[in-house]
């Protein structure tokens, strides 16, 4: 039976679900509170500079190809994809490590830092490749309804890796702290400390070193535009500037939403908005998860973001740059264990105009800076100014150049904005962390157990945070909704 389906939000997971549902012949209507589609993957354009406001890393290209391939399309039908070389640069206190675009180049860099480490790297990466194959082909495309979904011959053989941590695995094979930090970095995309992330998730290292880092020409928003165009081709109706005020539940069934006072009926309602916020739109007795439940979850960090236009081309930087010149453990403790503004923050700097001339006016540079912070922190203009000064001073020192006087403008985005723009719980940026007790069937459900015809998708549910998982989440929930009669 073909249905009228309402999708709340237009982030990656919502667009993904909308496409799959429309492909099945359903009448799909998206309602997005902001003026443009994309959710957290919005774009800022100012004075000829283009900034991706949210996601800026393109990993797991196979997942994107698989998504578009499900519709008889290819990535190249919607945007140009280029592999970055080098993938990124990591700045430490006394030197920098450059990660090339092949395992051979990365092995050479590891040897430079620690003789003999390339042999360990090859062994480590073979394990990561096998785990990636298991994760993608046997785990992440499961809807998280039962622990039995995870029981296969291969997962049983690797069960010990769910009870060891990434930190233990890496440090057993590598002694140099710079190599350890570089290998632990990819799991930060999962939103938890390496010491709390199961060793099985070293498949993220294969996503990094094995599959490489890519860039859609024109920025990450090109993906959003491609998915939007695909959705429109499939007949999806997209409504922007349309904040959903209520999900109307009658007889324990979701049957309508309210937008600007107007009631809009539907056979099914899917929310890709923040899960906690989505449940706040229904009566309290219909909510699956209490405030105490959310309070006890381990959330991925929030972020302090700066979008900076520079009046010249910068020196000694790559497209992606990590500044690990201060103690990682201390910053991690100030995010997860004792939430506070970091005393010596690590940070990330992205200059897409280094490789993509479209992103900045000629002779200038587009700069995106990110400081991971604990969700729920106090957010003031004074704190934003303070941390911009901190990271710019460190940036100037590590890249051996003065840039402060070359700043044409800067915009910022932080906890308060994540709350107001995306209704994010405590202003989180990446959803819920993928710890052992928050993996697969232990995450919030794609389908409400209390309200019929109400579904959820996105980074707080299955399979977890990140852009590729968001695409998968949309596919998984669409399959559940299509199976429902």
HUPE-V457079 format. One record per residue. PSI is psi as a letter, one per 20 degrees, with the letter a starting at -180 (* if undefined). Layout:
{{PSI} {PSI}}
//
This chain:
{{p} {q} {q} {p} {p} {p} {p} {p} {q} {k} {a} {g} {h} {g} {g} {g} {g} {g} {g} {g} {g} {h} {h} {j} {j} {q} {o} {p} {p} {p} {o} {p} {h} {r} {h} {q} {r} {i} {c} {i} {l} {r} {q} {p} {p} {p} {k} {i} {q} {p} {p} {p} {h} {d} {p} {i} {p} {n} {r} {l} {h} {h} {h} {g} {h} {h} {g} {h} {h} {i} {j} {k} {r} {q} {g} {i} {i} {h} {q} {p} {p} {p} {p} {p} {o} {r} {g} {r} {p} {o} {p} {a} {h} {i} {r} {q} {p} {p} {o} {a} {j} {q} {h} {g} {h} {h} {h} {h} {h} {g} {h} {h} {g} {o} {p} {i} {i} {h} {g} {h} {g} {g} {g} {g} {h} {g} {g} {h} {g} {g} {h} {g} {g} {g} {g} {h} {i} {i} {g} {i} {k} {q} {j} {k} {h} {q} {h} {i} {h} {i} {o} {r} {g} {g} {h} {g} {h} {j} {h} {h} {i} {i} {j} {r} {r} {g} {g} {g} {g} {g} {i} {h} {i} {p} {h} {p} {h} {g} {h} {g} {h} {h} {h} {h} {g} {h} {i} {h} {i} {i} {j} {r} {q} {h} {i} {j} {p} {q} {h} {h} {j} {i} {i} {h} {h} {h} {h} {f} {h} {g} {h} {r} {p} {r} {p} {p} {p} {i} {r} {h} {i} {h} {g} {g} {h} {g} {h} {g} {g} {g} {g} {h} {h} {i} {j} {p} {p} {p} {o} {r} {l} {m} {p} {p} {h} {q} {o} {p} {p} {p} {l} {k} {p} {p} {i} {r} {r} {p} {o} {l} {i} {p} {p} {o} {q} {r} {h} {q} {p} {p} {p} {j} {r} {p} {g} {g} {g} {g} {h} {i} {i} {r} {q} {h} {i} {i} {p} {h} {p} {r} {h} {h} {g} {h} {h} {i} {q} {o} {q} {r} {r} {a} {q} {o} {q} {p} {o} {p} {p} {q} {j} {r} {p} {r} {q} {k} {q} {a} {g} {p} {p} {p} {n} {k} {j} {r} {p} {g} {h} {g} {g} {g} {h} {i} {g} {h} {g} {m} {p} {r} {p} {q} {h} {n} {p} {q} {r} {p} {p} {p} {m} {h} {i} {h} {i} {o} {h} {h} {i} {q} {q} {p} {j} {r} {p} {p} {p} {o} {p} {p} {o} {p} {r} {q} {q} {j} {q} {p} {o} {q} {h} {g} {h} {g} {g} {g} {h} {g} {g} {g} {h} {h} {g} {g} {g} {g} {g} {h} {j} {l} {q} {p} {i} {g} {i} {j} {o} {h} {r} {q} {q} {r} {p} {a} {g} {h} {h} {h} {g} {h} {h} {j} {k} {p} {p} {j} {k} {q} {h} {j} {b} {p} {q} {m} {r} {g} {j} {l} {q} {c} {i} {j} {r} {q} {q} {h} {p} {p} {i} {h} {o} {q} {j} {p} {r} {q} {r} {a} {i} {i} {b} {p} {i} {a} {q} {q} {g} {g} {h} {g} {g} {g} {g} {h} {g} {g} {h} {h} {h} {g} {h} {h} {h} {p} {*}}
//
